[in-house]
Amino acid sequence: MPQFTSPRPLQIKALKPRNPLVVPAMKRQAGAHQSAHRAHAQRQQSRLELRRLLRDRFPDDSP
């Protein structure tokens, strides 16, 4: 049967052209997220800073 086989093409041609705007989006990777402990510590620190700012700006004069 070797007489009926033909060489395969080196590259398979796509049926439709690819969208050039999609290629960069497909190559993008998400950045590393913060660890849960570090994110929690950062939120807690921000919360404490906000409390201090509000306490200094609006002092509590309650008895």
C-alpha positions in Angstrom: 0.0 0.0 0.0 2.9 2.5 0.0 1.9 3.7 -3.5 -1.3 5.3 -2.0 0.2 7.2 0.8 1.3 10.8 0.4 3.5 12.9 2.6 1.8 14.8 5.3 2.0 18.6 5.3 4.5 20.0 7.8 2.0 22.5 9.2 -1.8 22.1 9.4 -3.5 25.2 8.0 -6.2 26.7 10.1 -9.6 26.9 8.5 -10.1 30.5 9.5 -7.6 33.2 10.4 -6.9 33.8 14.1 -7.9 37.0 15.8 -4.6 38.9 16.5 -6.2 40.7 19.5 -6.7 37.3 21.3 -3.1 36.2 21.2 -1.8 38.6 23.9 -4.8 37.8 26.1 -4.1 34.1 25.8 -0.4 34.6 26.8 -1.2 36.8 29.8 -0.9 35.2 33.2 -2.3 36.4 36.5 0.1 37.8 39.1 0.7 36.1 42.3 -1.9 36.8 45.0 -1.0 37.7 48.5 -0.9 35.0 51.1 -4.1 34.8 53.2 -2.1 35.7 56.4 -0.5 38.8 54.8 -3.8 40.0 53.3 -5.5 39.6 56.7 -2.7 41.5 58.5 -2.8 44.3 55.9 -6.6 44.7 56.3 -6.3 44.7 60.1 -3.6 47.3 59.9 -5.7 49.5 57.7 -8.7 49.1 60.0 -6.6 50.2 63.0 -5.2 53.2 61.2 -8.7 54.3 60.2 -9.8 54.0 63.8 -6.9 56.1 65.0 -7.6 58.8 62.4 -11.3 58.9 63.3 -10.6 59.0 67.0 -8.1 61.9 66.6 -10.5 63.8 64.4 -13.7 63.2 66.4 -12.8 62.7 70.0 -15.3 60.8 72.2 -16.5 63.1 74.9 -18.9 60.6 76.4 -18.9 60.2 80.2 
